[in-house]
Amino acid sequence: MKRMFGIKRALGVSLVLGLATLGAPAQAEPVELTMSREYGPQTMMGQRAQQFVDQVASLSGGELAITFGEGPLSRLRSVNHLEAINAGIIQLADSHSGALAAEMPLFGLSSLPTLVDDPHQARELYRLARPSYEALLEEHDQILLYALPWPPSGLWSRKPITTRDDLRGVPVRAYDRNTQRVLLNLGAIATVLGWEPMQQQLAEGRIEAVMTSALGGLTAELNRTLDHYTALQYAMPLNIVHMSRSRFEALDDTQREALLSAATEIEDTSWNAIASVLEQTHAQLEEAGVTVSNPLSPELKRSLARASVSVIESWRSKVDLEESELLDRYLAQRDAL
């Protein structure tokens, strides 16, 4: 009898637990979104993207999960991100502003040379331009979540560069056509090269200087062959994180708030940190035996500005009057920043 009573009791407990399970709401699966991954986890932008993803998961209580696209998704170029989002291949994209400029020239604004001397000016330029950036993305049924600054480009070289004459006839790696034009105007022999061809030509002695940021050059160990860095403050382009508007609106309030709060936090943190990042990087260069020329000599700064005029005017010819006047508004207040 005791054994039978135990069996009945066990069955009763099982029945109660079963009914309780049926009555309880099922645990909802987290909503998953896919984000392009153009920059590796070891890069500054790759690390920022991971911080954003982690913060979204935390703020949403695990209800919203963002994963990075792998395989073909990881090789999507920024210029294709607009189409990839609208085709539903990805829902969020991490795009270089210069690449977005191929479709919407205004996004080339932050890549223009000699507009900003420091991160504070770069952030003000972004603040003025953001409403226009948002309007352009809205035309593609997308929203701008946040934008982060790249470190400014400078010149790594085998010898000191303090005047325009120091650049005459020097074979230099440029990273795009606009940079090439500016360097040619300065008298250098400029060639547009990707990262791998650049490293090969540098090892072969076919180029003697490289345009890239202090941080980018240090990460690539350019200090092994180039022991001078001139802080040109050439430009501070942006990285734009944008997503499908319809996919954003399909999320619930908690999930949307998690996205927007994480975006605001990563944007503020990154902009506030960029000045110290630059200072630390320059200190690391000096520790690695690289001579850092900062600030730029007045003569070279004037020469760089003159050499950049044609590139800026070319950009103006591609945008509408209102977008060109946006640059005028920034320039009118720049000296007071």
N, C-alpha and C positions, 0 to 999 in steps of 0.2 A: 504494500500500500504506500509506503513511504516513497518507493521508487516511482510508482504511478503518479503520486502527488507532485514529485519533482518534475516529471515530464510535462504534466499539465501546466505547472507554473512556468516552466521554460517556454512552452507554446504560447502562454498568455503574454509573457513579456515580449516575445517575438512579434506577436500580433499588435501589441500596443506600439512597439517601435516602428513597425511597418506602417501603421496608420499615421503615426507622427511624421514619418518621412513623406508620405503621400500628401499630408496637409501642409508641409513646409514648402515655401517657394524654392524652385530650383536655382542653384547658384549660376548667375549669368556669366557667360564666357566673355572675356575682355574683347573689346573692339580692337581690331588690328589694322594698322595703316603701314604702308610701305614708303620709305624715304630713300631717295637716291643717295649713293655714297661715292662722291667724286674724290674725296680726299681721305687718305689712309688714317688709321687710328693714331699714328705717331705724329701727325701734323697738327698744327694749332687748330685749324678749322675742323679736322676730324675729331679732336678732343672736345671742342665746343659742341659739335653735333651730338656726341655721346652724352655730354652733360645735359643737353636739352631733352634728349630721349629719356634719360633717367629721371629728370625732374617731372616730365609729363606723367610717367608711370607713378611717381610718388604722389603728386598732387591729385591725380584721378583715383587714388586708392586702388590702383591696379586695374581699373576699368578700361583704360586706354593704353594700348601697347604699340609702339612704333618700332618697326624692324627695318634694317638697312637691306636694300636690294642686293642680291648676290648674282653671280654669273653675268648674263648680259646686262642686267640692271646696273651692276656696279661699273659698267663701261659706258653708260649713257653720258653724252657730253651735254654741257649746260645749254647749248643752243637748241637741243632737242627736248629739254625738260618741259617746256610749255606744251608741246604736242603729247609728250608721254603722260603728263597729268590728265589732259583732256581725253586721252584714249583710255584712261583707267589703268595704265600699266603701273604707275606709281600714284600716290596721293600727295606726297610732299617732295619738294626738290631743294637741294642745296646748290645754288647757282652762282657762278662768278658774274658780277655785274657787267663786265666787259663782254661776256658771251651773250648775255641777254640783250646787249646793245645791237647785236646783229639783226634782231627782230624789232627792237624798240630803241632807237638811237639815244634817247634821253639817258638810258642806263649807262652810257659811256661817260657821263659827266664826272663821276668820281675817279675815272681813269685818266682824265686830262692832266697834263703835266703842269707843275708849278702853281696850282691853285691853292694848295694848303701847305703851311709850314710846320704844323703840329697837329696832334690828335684833336685838340679843342676846335680848331678851324674845320677839320674834317667832319666832326660831329655836327657842327652848325650847318655845313653844306648839306649833309644828309637830312637834318631836320627840315630845312627849307624845301628839299626835293621830295621828301617822303610822300606828301599828298599826291604829287604827280606820279610817283612810282605806283602808288596804290591804284590810282585811276587807270593807268595803263594795264596793270595786271587784271583789274576788274573787267576790262574789255575781253580778256581771255577766260573769264569766269574763274578767276583765281584771286587769292588774298595774300598780302604780304604779312608774314608773321614777325620776322625780325631781320635786321641787317647788321653785320659785323665788319669792322675794318681790317684790311690786310695791313701788315707793316709796310711802311713806305719803301719804295725801291731806291737803291743806291748803286754805286759802282765799285765792284771789286777789281783790283788791278795789281800789276806787278810793280808799278812805280807810283809815286805820289801824283795825284791829279788836283792841281790847285787853280789852274787857269785853262782857258780854251786852248791855248797853244799846246798844253800837255796832252790833249786828245788828238791833235792832228796826226793823221796817218795810223792811228792805233786800231788794230783789229779788235772789234768789240762784239760781244753777243748781245743782240736785242731780243726781247721776248714777244714783240708784236710789231706790226707795221708802223704804228705811231711812234713807238720808241725808236725804231730804226730811222724814221724821218728826223727826229730831234737830234739823234747822234750824228747823222749825216750832216745836218745843218751846223753841228759843232766841229765838223772836220774829221770825225772818226770814220773808219771803214767798218760800217755796221752791217751785220748779217743776222737775220731772224733764225734762231735755232731753238729746237726743243731741248729738253733737259739732257737726254742721252747723247745726241749729236754734239751738244755743247761740251759735255765732259770729255768726249773723245777728242775733239779739236783742241781743247785746252791741254790735254795730255800730250798731244802731238806738237804743241807750240804754235798752232795756226791762229789762235786768238790769244790776246794778252789782257783782256778785261771782260767782265761779265756784269750785265745789269740784272740785279735781283735784290731782294731785301737782305738786310744783315742776318736775320734769323734764318732765311732760306739758304743763304750761303754757308752759314755755320753748320746747319743740319747736313748739308751736302759736303762738308769738310773742304770747302774751297780754300780755306786757310792753309792747306797743304801746299798749294801752288801760287796763291795770290795773297800777299801779305800787306795790302793796303785797302782800306775801305773808305770811300767818300760818301758821306751822308747827304745825297742830293735832295732828299725829301721830294723825289720826283712826283709821286702820286700815291694816294691811299685808296685804292679801289675797294669795293664792298663785296661781301658775300651775302647773297639774298636768299632767305629761306621762305618759300611760298608754297601754297597748297590749293587744292581744288575747293572753290567756294561751296559748291553743292555738297561735297563730302563733309566740309566743316559744318554746314547748316543741318546735316543729317544727324550730327552728334547730339547727345543730350546736354543739358546745361552744365553739369559737372565736368563733362569731357571738354566742352568748349572753353570753359573757364580754366581748366588745367593747361590747355594749349596756350591760351593767351597769357596766363600768368607766367608760365615757363618761358615763353618768348620774351616777355618784358624783363624777366630776371636775367636771362642769359645775355640779352642785349646790353642792359645797364652794367652788368659785371664786366663784360668784355670791353666796352668803351672806357670804363673807369680804369681798367687794368692796362690798356695799351701803352700808356706813357711809361709805366714802370717796366713793362716788357721790353720796350726799346732801350731804356736805360740799362737794364740787366744784360741785354744782348750785347750792347756796346762794351760793357765791362768784361763780358766773356770773350769778346774778340781781342781785347787788349791782353787778357790773360793767355790767350792762344798765340800771342806774338804778332797780332795784326795791328797796324797803325791806323787809328780811326781819325778821319778829318771831319770834325763836327764842332761848331757849325760850319756851313759852307762859306768859302771865301766870297766876299762881296763881288769880286770880278767874275768869278765863275757863276755866281747866282744870277747876275745880270745877263751873262751870255746864255745861260740856260733858259731864261725867260724869253729872250729874243728868239732863240731857236725853237721855242714852243709855240710861237704865235700862229704859224701856218697850220699846226695840228688843231689848235683851238678854233680857228676860223673854219677849218674843214668840218669840225663837229657842228658848228653853228649852221652850216649850210644844210645839214641833214635833219635838223629839228625844226619845229615850228616857232613862230615868233614868241609865243608865251613861254616856251621852254628856254629859249635863248635869253629872254628877259629874266628868267629865274637866276641864271648865272650872273647877269648884271646886278641883280639885287644883292647877291652874295658878295661880289667884288666891291660893291659900294660900302659894305660894312666890315669887310675883312680886316682892314687895318686896325679897327677898334676892338677886335676879338682878343 
